[in-house]
Amino acid sequence: MIDVYQRASRFTELKPYCAHARDDDYMEVTEWHNGEGYDVLINGQGGDQRFSLTHGQLECLTVLLNYREKE
């Protein structure tokens, strides 16, 4: 049995977001079929980088990126 899925995917060029990006560098994020996370593809100067995140991992990453130590 073969299952065929249509998954939500978003794509953008990196140049508007990254000063180090080349004209043909891009990022694509695809939601998992079960809705529990994302596959991320970054095509840049170092070649392709691929990784996956669950919603919880993405939330934790967002918290860490936005963390500001209280003075």
N, C-alpha and C positions, 0 to 999 in steps of 0.2 A: 504494500500500500504506500502510495506517495501522497503526501499532503502538500498543497500549494497555498502559500499565504501571501497576502498583500500587507506589507508593514509600512507604518508611517516613517518617513525619512525626511531629514532636513539637510540642506547643502548650502555652503557659502564659500566664497573666496576668502582667504586669510588676509590678503593685502590691506583691506581697510582696518583690520584689527591688530596687525603685527608689523612693526617697522622692519623686521628681519625677513618677512615673507617675500617670496618671488611672485611674479605675476600669475603663475599657474599653480600655486599652492592653494590647498583647500581643506575644509573640514566637513565631514558628513556624520550625522548622528541618526541612528536607526533604532526605533523602539522595538523591543522584543515582542514576539507574537503573543506571549502570555501577559504582556503589559507590566512585567515586574522589573524592567530595567532597560538599559540602552547599550548598543554597540557604538563605539566611537572610532572613526578613521580620520587621522590627520596626515595629509600628504604635504610634506615640507622638505626643507633642505637636508634633513637627516634621513630621508626616505619615508616610507610608510610607518606610522605608529598606530597600532590597534589595541584597544582595550575595551573591557565591558564593565559596567557599573550597575548595581541594583539601585532602586530608589533610595534605600537607606545609605548606601555608600555615597551616592550623589549628594544627599543631604549633609552627610558628615563632611565631605569635601567642601561644600558651600560654606558650612560653619567655619571650617579651618581657614578658608580663603578670606572670609570676612571678619575674622577674629581681630580685635584690637585690644591690647593689654590695657587694663585700667591703670591710670596714672595716679 
